[in-house]
Amino acid sequence: MNNFEWERTKWPEFRRIDLTREQAECYYKKFSRHFKIRKPNIAWESKKRQGGQYQSMGELILLPKKTNFGTVIHEFAHHFAKVEYGRRQNHNKNWKRCLKKTYTFAKRYL
């Protein structure tokens, strides 16, 4: 089972919640404040894509036009791990720790 499948089976309820741009930005502020890290930059794609993307050089989260809570959390975990461990973390153990912490905190908003 790869990381995406593992994440989807562990927290499926988050993928069902669609978010607007404003809601996604609000959650990034809340997550950043809670974990006491700087807020990532956010950009929105004009193309139709399924997932998001984290670019560590500019600490930029690139989200598709239509996004969901799971994608917002997943991409924030990349930012959180980069800030926490000093460089971009792909889907490794350190990143998974940050992902679990973010999902645990985000459960209060379901």
C-alpha positions as CSV (number, residue, x, y, z in Angstrom):
1,M,0.0,0.0,0.0
2,N,1.5,3.3,-1.0
3,N,1.3,6.5,1.1
4,F,-1.6,8.0,-0.8
5,E,-3.7,4.8,-0.3
6,W,-2.7,4.6,3.3
7,E,-3.7,8.2,3.9
8,R,-7.1,7.8,2.1
9,T,-8.0,4.6,4.0
10,K,-6.9,6.1,7.4
11,W,-8.8,9.4,7.0
12,P,-11.4,9.1,4.2
13,E,-13.8,11.6,5.7
14,F,-11.5,14.5,4.9
15,R,-11.6,13.8,1.2
16,R,-15.4,14.3,1.1
17,I,-15.2,17.9,2.3
18,D,-14.8,20.4,-0.6
19,L,-13.4,23.8,0.3
20,T,-13.5,27.2,-1.3
21,R,-10.3,29.2,-1.7
22,E,-11.2,31.3,1.4
23,Q,-11.8,28.3,3.5
24,A,-8.5,26.7,2.5
25,E,-6.6,29.9,3.3
26,C,-8.3,30.1,6.7
27,Y,-7.3,26.5,7.5
28,Y,-3.7,27.2,6.5
29,K,-3.7,30.2,8.9
30,K,-5.1,28.0,11.7
31,F,-2.7,25.2,11.2
32,S,0.3,27.6,11.0
33,R,-0.8,29.4,14.2
34,H,-1.4,26.1,16.1
35,F,2.0,24.6,15.1
36,K,3.8,27.9,15.5
37,I,5.3,28.0,12.0
38,R,5.2,30.6,9.2
39,K,2.2,30.3,6.9
40,P,2.9,28.9,3.5
41,N,2.4,30.9,0.3
42,I,-0.7,29.6,-1.6
43,A,-1.4,29.7,-5.4
44,W,-4.3,28.4,-7.3
45,E,-4.0,26.5,-10.6
46,S,-6.3,27.3,-13.5
47,K,-6.1,23.8,-14.9
48,K,-8.2,21.0,-13.7
49,R,-6.0,18.7,-11.6
50,Q,-6.7,16.2,-8.9
51,G,-4.1,17.0,-6.2
52,G,-2.0,19.7,-5.0
53,Q,1.7,20.3,-5.0
54,Y,4.3,21.7,-2.5
55,Q,7.3,23.6,-3.8
56,S,9.8,23.9,-1.0
57,M,12.0,26.7,-2.6
58,G,9.3,29.3,-2.2
59,E,7.3,27.5,0.5
60,L,4.5,27.5,-2.0
61,I,1.4,25.3,-2.0
62,L,-0.2,25.0,-5.4
63,L,-3.8,23.9,-5.2
64,P,-6.3,22.9,-7.9
65,K,-9.4,25.0,-8.6
66,K,-11.5,22.5,-6.7
67,T,-9.9,21.2,-3.6
68,N,-10.8,19.2,-0.5
69,F,-9.8,19.2,3.1
70,G,-7.7,16.1,2.7
71,T,-5.5,17.8,-0.1
72,V,-5.2,20.9,2.1
73,I,-3.9,18.8,5.0
74,H,-1.6,16.7,2.9
75,E,0.1,19.7,1.3
76,F,0.4,21.5,4.7
77,A,2.1,18.4,6.1
78,H,4.8,18.9,3.4
79,H,5.3,22.5,4.5
80,F,5.2,21.6,8.2
81,A,7.9,18.9,7.7
82,K,10.1,21.2,5.7
83,V,10.0,23.9,8.4
84,E,10.3,21.3,11.2
85,Y,13.2,19.3,9.7
86,G,15.0,22.0,7.6
87,R,14.5,20.6,4.1
88,R,11.8,19.1,2.0
89,Q,10.5,15.8,3.2
90,N,9.0,13.5,0.6
91,H,6.6,10.8,1.9
92,N,9.0,9.5,4.5
93,K,8.8,8.9,8.2
94,N,9.3,12.5,9.3
95,W,6.7,13.7,6.8
96,K,4.2,11.0,8.1
97,R,4.7,12.3,11.7
98,C,3.8,15.8,10.5
99,L,0.8,14.4,8.5
100,K,-0.5,12.6,11.6
101,K,-0.2,15.7,13.8
102,T,-2.0,17.8,11.2
103,Y,-4.9,15.3,10.8
104,T,-5.2,14.9,14.5
105,F,-5.5,18.7,14.9
106,A,-7.8,19.0,11.9
107,K,-10.3,16.5,13.4
108,R,-11.8,19.3,15.5
109,Y,-13.0,21.0,12.4
110,L,-15.0,18.1,11.0
